[in-house]
Amino acid sequence: MSEKGETKAERIDEHYAKFMRLPVFLVLGIAALALYLGVLPAGMIGGMCCLLPLALILEKVGTKIPILKDWLGGSPLLLIFFGASLVYFGIIPQKSVDNFSAFMRNAPKNEIHAELILKDDPAKVIDVVNAETGRDLKIGDSLGALKSSGTNFLNFYICGLIAGAIFGINGKLLVKAGLRYAVPLSGCILACCGLSAIAGGIMGYGFKESVFKVAFPILGGGMGGGAVPMAQVIHDITGQDMKEILSAFVPALALGNIFAIIAAGLLDKVGQKYPSLSGEGEILKDSNIKNVEPEVSMTVWNLVIGLAVSTAFFALGKVLNHFVPAVHQLAWMIIAVATFKISNIVPEYIIVACYSWFRFIVKAFTGIILLAIGIVFTDLNAVINAITPVYVVLCAVVVFASIIGAGFAGRLVGFNFVESAITAGLCMANMGGTGDVAVLSAARRMALMPFARFSTSIGGGFVIILCGILVQFFGTKI
């Protein structure tokens, strides 16, 4: 890196440090004043001015709390549960909670119900929609105006996340290791679903509930790229409320992440004691695969191009879903992006742009998403009620099954047991990107990050697809 580049980076870090001293609290103070006066703007403006400074502060706090950062995945859990606590203890007015809901979603959750009763009781419908969106619609407004309520920032974030994460995996690695790596990934998923169903049945939790409420959220690839789109899939198919779904998912994610980090450290010790099971950081016994991530260049036009292409892939998922409704639009998007990457027909500058946009939104918006998930989608009372001894045991069973399934299946295709169990197993069972870092750090195998990302993006994407298929098969809410 040039001296000029280092100076520029240091200057940017200095600006961030200055902003985090007083200005960020001034911005948050203005947002809090507007919030409690009931004049916080609805949609993106209100969401950004309130959630962004609070998320920046909590992200910084999360890196300072010893047990949280070392064992519990750091800031993500703090952001989610802090947001949920604001609602649980009534600190945020309900009108503002409704505004944040409109910021995250594309339409009021009672939209279908509104269509059914609009002719009979229009005043009631208007009251419901205005309460949920912070708007001031009147009886004379059209139903189309109701449907356009909300920002849909959640899907905006998700489409950039999916496109950039998959484009960030080297194409040669996808081709050379993809089919082979599918074996331990499949072993992990089958073992987790099978053992969780058996354990749930034995302990009276229910085999279907164990798979949908414990195994799938743990294996889905984290919160933003896993549990949230999975909950969206279930909501779109069954109509079940997103808050109810995510309140069932969050405890599993939290407990799974904790157990995965602890298990990673134990697997490192197993590798030291039994060298034949470990490749000391090499997943393949004959490995010569190197992953080269795309360049990160956050120029204005790279961000614009990345935004355009990511949203286009999201639209492509909608198009494919139109013709094959059985597969959800986000699942189609994942398939489309992976296919384009493997086929090597996407120009390098577009890959760089999408990856740069991905890195930008992860850095800038992940905190907002996690905080809003806590406020809008997480019922803390339901989370507390969900954490029972049986539930904790089921989460531990899923993590144990991920090690056994991925480890032994990996041995069948020439993978080292420890590395296969960590990447195709524990990196499926943790909380996405931050969980990958925590797991690989605990296992002292950070060089395996490309395979961890493969598990999070491709493996998690497959779990989302599988979840959508099984939900349709059972035809009931989870």
N, C-alpha and C positions, 0 to 999 in steps of 0.2 A: 504494500500500500504506500502511496506517495505521501510525502510530508504534508502537501496541500490537502489531500484527502483526510489525513488524520486530524489536521487542524479544523476542517469543516465538521467532522464527526464530533470532535470535542466541543465545538461551538454549539452544535445542536443539543448535545447532552447538557451543556451549561444553560441553555434556554429552558430546557425541561426542568432542570433543578430550580431555576429562578421561579418558574411558573408554579411549581409545587410548594413554594414557601407561603406566599400570601395570596397571589392572584387567583389560584384555584379555589381558595376558601371564599374569596369575594364573589366569584361566579356562582358558587354553590349557595352563598347567602342570598344573592338576588333571586335565584331559582326557588329557594325555600320561602322567601317572602311572597313571591308570586303564587306559590303552591298554597300557602295558608290563607292568602287573601282570596283564593278561588279564581285567579286570573291567569294561571299558568296556561300558555297556549296549548291547544290540542295538537296531536300528530307529532311530526318530526321535530319541530322547534321546541316544544315542551319537553319531549323525550330527551333530546340532545342536551339542552341547557341544564336539565336537572340530573339526568343519569350519568352523563359523561364526567363531570367533575367529581361526583361521588364515587364513580367507578375508579377513576384515577387514584383517588385517595385510598380506597380500600385495597386496590392492587398493590400499592406501596406498603400498606400496613401488613398485607398478607405475606410479604417477603421478609418481615421482621419477627413474626411470631414463631418461636423455635419448633414446637411440636407440630404446628400447622404446616409449616414449610418443609419440614423434614419427613413427616409421616403421613400427612393428610392431603398432600397434593397442592398446598399453598392457597393462593388467592381464589381459585374457582369456588371452593366450598364456602369461603368467607362471603363472597359476593352473593351467592345463591341464598344462603341462610340469613344473611343480613337483610337482603331484600324481602324475604319471606317474613322476617321478624317485624319489619316496618308495618306490614299489613296485619300480622297476628296481634300486635300490641296496639293497633289503631293509631300509629304515629302519622301515617299518611291518610289524608281525607279520602273518602270513597270516590269522590269525583275525580281526583287525581289518579287513583288506581284505574278508573275507567278510561281516563285519557291515555295512560300508559298501555292499556289493553288495545286501544285503537292504534297507537303507535306501532305495536308489535304485529297486529293482525290486519287482514285486508277487508274485513266486513264484520258486522256485529254477529256474535255467536247465535243470536236468536233470529237470524235472517230468514231461515226456512219457516220457522214458526210465524214470523211476521207476514210472510207471503200468505199463509193459510188464514190468518185472522184479520188481515188488513181491512177487508170489506165490512166485517162485523164490528170491529172496535178500533178504528184508526187512531184515536187519541191514545189508547193504551200502547199501541205499537210505537208511536212517536215518542212516548215517555220512555219506553224501554231502550230504544235506539239512542236517544239523546243521553240517557244515563250511562250507556256503555261507551259512547264515542266522544262525549263532551261537546257535541254539536247542538245547534239550535234549530232543528228542522221543525217545520210546521205541517199541519194536516194537508195543505195544498201541495206539498212537495211530492215528487214522483218516487216510486219504489226504486227506480234506478239510482236516485240520489242516495237512498239508504244503502244500496249495495256498494256504492263507491266510498263509503266511510272507511277510514283507517289508512295507515301508511304501508303496511305489509313489510316492515323493516326486517322482520325475521327471515322471510324468504329471500329478501335482498342479500342478507348476510350469508344464508345457506348456499345460494347458487355460486357466489364467489368462492366460498370455502371448498365446495366440491370440485369445481373446475381447477382451481389452483393446486389443491392437494394432490390430485391425480396427475396433472401435468408436471408436478414437481418430482415425480418418480421417473428415473431414467428409463427410456423406452427399451433399451437393450436388456436392462434388468427385468422389466416386465416380461419380455419375450423369453429370456433364458431361464429365469427363476420362477416365472408365473405359474406354469403347470405343475412344477415340482413343489412349489410353496403351497399350492392349493391343497396338497395332501395333509400337512399338519394343520392348516386352517380348518379343513373339513373335519379332521379328527377332533380338534378343539370344540367346534360347534356341536358335533354329534355327542361328544362326551358330556358337554355342559348341559345340553337339552335333556339327554337321557338320564344322567344322574340326578339332575334337579327334579325331573318329573318323578323319578322313583322315590327320592327323598321326600318330596312334597306329598306324594301319595301316602307314604308310610307315616309321616308326621301329621297327616290330616289337613295340610294346607291346600291340597288339590294339585293334580299333575298339570292341568292347563294353567292355573294361576302361577305355579312355580316357573313355568317356561316363559309366560308373557310378562309377568311382573318382576321376575328376578333374573333369569338367564338372559333374555333378549336385551333389556336395558344395560346390563353389565357388558354384554358382548357388542353393543351397537356402535362403538367408536367414540365414546365421550358424550358430552352434553350437546354442544352446538351442532356437531356434525352427525350425532348418533341418536340420542334420546329424543331431541326436539323433532327432527324429521320423522323419526319412527312414530312419535306421538301424533304428528300431523297426518301420517298415513292412516293410523288407526282412527283418528277423528274423521278423516274424509270418508272412510269406508263404513264406519259404524255410527257416526254422529256423536260419539261419546265426547264429553267435554275435555278440552286439552288440559285444563287445570287438574281434573280428576286423574287423568292419565299420568301427567308428569309428577304429581304428588305421590303416585305409586312407584314411579321410576327413580326419583331422586335418592331415596334411601338406599336402593340397590346400587346405584352408581357410587355413592359415598362409601358404603361398606366394601364393595368390590374393589374400589381404588385402594383403600387402606390395606386390605388383605393381599392385593397384588404387589404392593410395594414391599410389604414384609416378606412375602414369598420370594421376591427377587433376591433379597439379601440372603435368604436361606439357600436358594439354588446356587448362588455364588460359593457358599460354603460347601455344598454338595460337590460342586465341580472341583474344588480344591482337594477334598478328601478322596474323590474317585475320579482321577484324571481321565479315565477312559470314557467318561460320560460328557466331558467338556472339550470344546475346541479353543478354550481360552480367548473367546471373542470371535472366532470364525464359525459361522453357522454351517457351511458346507465343508465336508472333509476334503474335497478337491476344489475349494473355492478360489476363483480368480475373478469374481464379479466385483466391480467397483461402481458405486452409484455417483454420478456427477449431477448435482442439482443445477437447475437453470440459474442464470445470472439474475440478481435482484437489482433492478434499475428503476427507481421510483420517479421517473420523469413524468411530467404532466401527461404527455401523450401515451406513455406506457400504461398509466393508470386508466386513461380514457379507453384505450383499446382493450385492456383487461376487463373493465367494466362491461363494455359492449359485448365481448365474446362470451363472458360468463353468463350474462343475462340471455344471450342468444341460445346458449345450451339449455338454459332453464326453459325457454320457450320451446326448444326442440323436444324436451321431455314432455311438455304439454301436448305437442302435436302427436308424438308417438302414443301417449296415453289416450288421445282421442280415438286412435285406430285400434289400440289394444288396451282397453280400460282395466283389464285384469291386473296389469302391472302399473304401479303408481308412477306419477310423473317424475318424482325425485329418483326413483329406481331407474327409470328410463334415462334420466340425465347422467347418472353414474355410468350406466352401460355405454352411453354415447361418448362420453369424454374418454373413458378407458379405450374404446374402440378406435377413436381418432388418434389417441396417443400411440397405441401399438402399431397402427397402420403407417405411422410416420409421414402423414400427409399434411400435418399442421406446420406451417413455417416457424422457424425458430423464434423470430421476433414476436410472434403471437404467444408462443409458450412463455417467453420471458415476460411479456406483458401480463398474461394471466397469473403467472407465479408472483410477479411483483404486486399485482392487485390483491392476491391472496395474502401475501405477507403484510400488506398495508391494512387490510380489514381485520386481520387477526390481531395486529398490534393496536389498532385504533378502536375497534368496535367489540371485541370479545368481552371486555369488561361490562359494556353497556348491555349486551345480550344476556350475560349471566345474571346481572343485577335485575334486569327486567323479567327474566325467567323466575327469579325468586319472588318478585312483586306480583306478577300477573298469573304465573302458571303453577306456583308451589303453595299448596295449602299446608302450612306448618303443623296445624293440628292433625291433619291426616298423616303427615310424615311421622310425627311423634307416636301416633297410634299404630303405625305400620311396623315400628322397630320392636319386635317381640323376640324372645329367645329362638323360636322356630325360624323366624325371618333371618336372624343373624346366622344361624346354622346353615340355612339354604344359600346365603351369599358365600359363605366359606366353602360349601360344597361345589358351587359353580367355579370358584377360583381354583380349588384343588383339581376339579375335572379338567380345567383348561390346561393345567400342567401335564396331567397324565395323557390326555387326548393328543395334545400337540407334541409332547415329548416322544411318545412311542410311535405315533404316525410319522414324525419326522425321521426317526431312525430307519423307517422302511425305504426312504428315498435318499439316504445318505447324509442326513443332517445330524449334527451332534445333539444329544438329548437336552443338555442344559440350554444351549442357545436356541433350539427349536421351541422348548417350553417357555423360554422368556419372550421371544419375539412373536411366535404364532399363538402362544397361550396367554401369558400375562399381559402382553400389549394389546390383546383383544379384550382383556378383563379390566383394564384400567380406565381412567377418565380422559381418553383422547390424548391430544398433544402434550399437555402438561403431565398427564399420567405416564406417557412414554418416557419423558425426560426423567421423571422420578423413579420409574422402574429400572431403566437402564443405568441410571446413576447408582441405585442401590445394588445392582448386580455388577457394577464396574465394567460395563460393556457399552459405552456410548457409541462406539463405532458401528453398532448394529442398528442405528437409527433408521437407515433406509428400509430395513425389513419391518421395523416397528411402524413406520408410516404406511407401509404396504398393508399391514394388519389393520391399522386404524381406518384407512380410506377404503381399500378394496374389500377386506374382510368385514368391516363394519357396514359397508354398502350392501354386501351380500345378505347380512343379517336383516337389514331393513327390507330388502326384497322378500326374504323368507318370511318375515313377520307379516308383511302385507298379504302374501299368499295364504298363510295359515289363518289369519284373521278372517279372510273371505271364506275359507273352508269351514271354519267353525260358525261363522255368521252371527257371532254375538260379541258384546262388549267384553273387554278384558276384566 
